[in-house]
């Protein structure tokens, strides 16, 4: 973790970006096009996963990062719930639903692992490291 230079290097952020691409492709075609409310919700929840990971990383504090990772986790679960609704409305096939669920479950596991890792480190965060060195 300490060797990362930016949030783009986080595998969980990269996987979340992949989810966003899949969701955008999905909502840009077919029956989905007429359900503006669900389009907005599923797009925003998938966007929120990657955005909260990035924002948490940028906070430079371990506890704040963990907090934003929990938001990202909740957004991933929200996205999954919305995909159930998309399936129930026959906007997506069972195969597509399972493919997206697999990506979401991987993201959830990655977030959980990162939270566990961060919780076990004694590092409080970069912003505290800078402050501790100041007179």
Secondary structure, DSSP 8 states (H G I E B T S, - for coil): -TT--SGGG-HHHHHHHHHHHHHHHHHTSGGGGG-HHHHHHHHHHHHHHHHHHHHHHHT--HHHHHHHHHHHHHHHHHHHHHHHHHHHTTSS-HHHHHHHHHHHHHHHHHHHHHHHHHHHS----HHHHHHHH--
